[in-house]
Amino acid sequence: MSDSRKRLYELLAMPFRFPDGTLTGKFIDGSWGDELSGHLSILGSASSGDNPLRLDVSDEAFQVEFISLFEVGMGGAPCPLHSGYYSRDRMRDLEEVVRFYRFFDYEPNRTPDRFPDHLVFELEFMAHLVARESVETDAIDSLQLAQRDFVTRHLAGWTPQLHKGIEERASIPFIKEAVRLTDLLIGEERDQLSTGVRQAIQNA
């Protein structure tokens, strides 16, 4: 179960990386969508909606849409992929994200235009925490508490707004579905982790 949760976070991070031929090829040939669907089925989680999990445009067209949605625009990107843009205090939000990363020994693979609060890094951080459960069995409760706190205070606080913006602006169904599933999974994780942590506290 934890392996599927970890892999889901990793898979959902992929469409939010800047497109390259190799990665886009996995979206086009359906291998990414097939693997994602398999892990969703294992978890009994967010099922696919009306939009496809297979990219039906060229790498170039996908890159153009990615840039227009997530990278540039009048006054900034229409749908930013950094959580701080959706916060009242971006600097405080960014500092808290970095503290989470440092405490749990996660180092994002940054580029000059990707700050630590980028969606890719936040999803991969969750995968990092889930992965630690299998080797730090005596720390599962604290790891799940960290997951709950990070999901609740960060990811779940802004992915609904990202989802809304994408529904209004995106023209490629694949992008809409990737964002929809990400937002839906985050909501499910927030609820399940909150329930699990609450039960653990009651049973302590």
C-alpha positions as CSV (number, residue, x, y, z in Angstrom):
1,M,0.0,0.0,0.0
2,S,2.7,2.5,0.9
3,D,4.6,1.6,-2.3
4,S,1.6,2.6,-4.3
5,R,1.2,5.9,-2.4
6,K,4.8,6.7,-2.9
7,R,4.6,6.0,-6.6
8,L,1.4,8.0,-7.0
9,Y,3.1,11.1,-5.7
10,E,6.1,10.5,-8.0
11,L,3.9,10.0,-11.0
12,L,1.7,13.0,-10.3
13,A,4.7,15.2,-10.1
14,M,5.8,14.3,-13.6
15,P,3.3,16.4,-15.7
16,F,4.4,19.5,-13.7
17,R,8.1,19.2,-14.8
18,F,9.1,21.3,-17.7
19,P,8.4,19.1,-20.7
20,D,11.1,17.1,-22.4
21,G,10.8,14.6,-25.2
22,T,11.4,11.5,-23.1
23,L,8.9,12.4,-20.4
24,T,6.3,13.6,-22.9
25,G,6.7,10.4,-24.8
26,K,5.4,8.5,-21.8
27,F,2.3,10.7,-21.7
28,I,1.7,10.2,-25.4
29,D,2.2,6.4,-25.5
30,G,0.0,6.0,-22.5
31,S,2.6,4.3,-20.3
32,W,2.4,7.0,-17.6
33,G,-1.4,6.9,-17.6
34,D,-1.5,3.1,-17.4
35,E,0.9,3.0,-14.4
36,L,-1.0,5.8,-12.7
37,S,-4.3,4.0,-13.2
38,G,-2.8,0.8,-11.8
39,H,-1.8,2.5,-8.5
40,L,-5.1,4.3,-8.2
41,S,-6.9,1.0,-8.5
42,I,-4.7,-0.6,-5.8
43,L,-5.6,2.2,-3.4
44,G,-9.2,2.3,-4.5
45,S,-8.5,6.0,-5.0
46,A,-9.4,8.8,-7.3
47,S,-10.8,7.3,-10.5
48,S,-10.2,8.8,-13.9
49,G,-12.7,11.4,-15.0
50,D,-13.9,12.3,-18.5
51,N,-10.5,13.6,-19.6
52,P,-7.9,11.1,-20.8
53,L,-4.7,10.0,-19.2
54,R,-3.0,9.9,-22.6
55,L,-1.6,13.1,-24.1
56,D,-3.2,13.5,-27.6
57,V,-1.0,16.5,-28.9
58,S,2.6,16.8,-29.9
59,D,5.5,17.5,-27.6
60,E,5.7,21.0,-29.1
61,A,2.0,21.7,-28.5
62,F,2.2,20.4,-25.0
63,Q,5.3,22.6,-24.3
64,V,3.6,25.7,-25.6
65,E,0.5,25.1,-23.4
66,F,2.7,24.3,-20.4
67,I,4.6,27.6,-20.8
68,S,1.5,29.7,-21.3
69,L,-0.2,28.2,-18.2
70,F,2.6,27.7,-15.7
71,E,5.5,29.9,-16.8
72,V,4.6,33.3,-18.4
73,G,1.8,35.7,-18.8
74,M,0.8,39.3,-18.3
75,G,1.7,40.0,-14.7
76,G,3.0,36.5,-14.2
77,A,1.9,32.9,-14.9
78,P,-1.9,32.5,-15.0
79,C,-1.6,29.2,-13.0
80,P,1.6,29.3,-10.9
81,L,3.0,26.0,-9.7
82,H,4.6,27.6,-6.6
83,S,2.4,27.3,-3.5
84,G,3.6,30.7,-2.1
85,Y,1.7,32.5,-4.9
86,Y,-1.5,31.3,-3.3
87,S,-0.5,32.4,0.2
88,R,-1.0,35.7,1.9
89,D,2.6,35.6,3.0
90,R,4.8,33.8,0.5
91,M,8.0,34.3,2.4
92,R,6.6,32.7,5.5
93,D,5.1,29.8,3.4
94,L,8.4,29.3,1.7
95,E,10.3,29.3,5.0
96,E,8.0,26.7,6.5
97,V,8.3,24.4,3.4
98,V,12.1,24.6,3.7
99,R,12.0,23.7,7.4
100,F,9.9,20.6,6.6
101,Y,12.5,19.6,4.0
102,R,15.5,20.1,6.2
103,F,14.0,18.3,9.2
104,F,13.2,15.3,7.1
105,D,16.4,15.3,5.0
106,Y,14.8,16.1,1.7
107,E,16.8,18.1,-0.9
108,P,14.8,19.2,-3.9
109,N,16.6,19.1,-7.2
110,R,16.2,22.8,-7.9
111,T,16.8,24.9,-10.9
112,P,17.1,28.8,-10.9
113,D,13.4,29.2,-11.8
114,R,12.1,26.4,-9.4
115,F,11.8,27.4,-5.8
116,P,11.3,24.9,-3.0
117,D,7.6,25.5,-2.9
118,H,7.1,24.2,-6.5
119,L,4.4,21.6,-6.9
120,V,6.9,19.0,-8.1
121,F,9.0,19.3,-5.0
122,E,6.1,19.3,-2.6
123,L,4.7,16.1,-4.2
124,E,8.1,14.5,-4.2
125,F,8.6,15.4,-0.5
126,M,5.4,13.5,0.3
127,A,6.8,10.5,-1.6
128,H,10.0,10.9,0.4
129,L,8.0,10.8,3.7
130,V,6.0,7.8,2.6
131,A,9.2,5.9,1.5
132,R,10.7,6.4,5.0
133,E,7.7,4.6,6.6
134,S,9.0,1.2,5.3
135,V,12.5,1.6,6.8
136,E,11.6,3.6,9.9
137,T,8.9,1.4,11.3
138,D,9.3,2.8,14.8
139,A,8.6,6.3,13.5
140,I,5.5,5.7,11.4
141,D,3.3,7.7,13.6
142,S,5.5,10.8,13.5
143,L,6.0,10.4,9.7
144,Q,2.3,10.2,9.2
145,L,1.8,13.2,11.4
146,A,4.3,15.1,9.2
147,Q,2.5,14.0,6.1
148,R,-0.9,15.2,7.5
149,D,0.6,18.6,8.5
150,F,2.3,19.1,5.2
151,V,-0.7,18.1,3.1
152,T,-3.1,20.2,5.2
153,R,-0.9,23.3,5.6
154,H,0.5,23.4,2.1
155,L,-0.7,21.2,-0.7
156,A,-4.4,21.1,0.2
157,G,-4.3,24.8,0.8
158,W,-3.7,25.7,-2.9
159,T,-4.3,22.8,-5.3
160,P,-8.0,23.5,-5.4
161,Q,-7.2,27.0,-6.7
162,L,-4.8,25.6,-9.2
163,H,-7.4,23.1,-10.3
164,K,-10.0,25.9,-10.8
165,G,-7.6,28.0,-12.8
166,I,-6.7,25.1,-15.0
167,E,-10.3,24.2,-15.7
168,E,-10.9,27.8,-16.8
169,R,-7.8,28.2,-18.9
170,A,-6.3,24.9,-20.2
171,S,-7.2,23.6,-23.6
172,I,-5.4,20.2,-23.5
173,P,-7.6,17.6,-21.7
174,F,-4.5,15.7,-20.4
175,I,-3.4,18.8,-18.4
176,K,-6.9,19.2,-16.9
177,E,-7.0,15.5,-15.9
178,A,-3.5,15.6,-14.3
179,V,-4.4,18.6,-12.2
180,R,-7.8,17.2,-11.3
181,L,-6.3,13.9,-10.1
182,T,-3.6,15.7,-8.1
183,D,-6.1,17.9,-6.4
184,L,-8.5,14.9,-5.7
185,L,-5.7,12.7,-4.3
186,I,-4.5,15.5,-2.1
187,G,-8.0,16.0,-0.7
188,E,-8.3,12.2,-0.1
189,E,-4.9,12.1,1.6
190,R,-5.7,15.0,3.8
191,D,-8.9,13.3,5.0
192,Q,-7.4,9.8,5.5
193,L,-4.2,11.1,7.2
194,S,-6.2,13.3,9.5
195,T,-8.4,10.3,10.5
196,G,-5.4,8.0,11.0
197,V,-3.5,10.5,13.1
198,R,-6.6,11.2,15.2
199,Q,-7.1,7.4,15.8
200,A,-3.5,6.9,16.7
201,I,-3.7,9.7,19.3
202,Q,-6.9,8.2,20.8
203,N,-5.3,4.7,21.0
204,A,-2.0,6.0,22.5
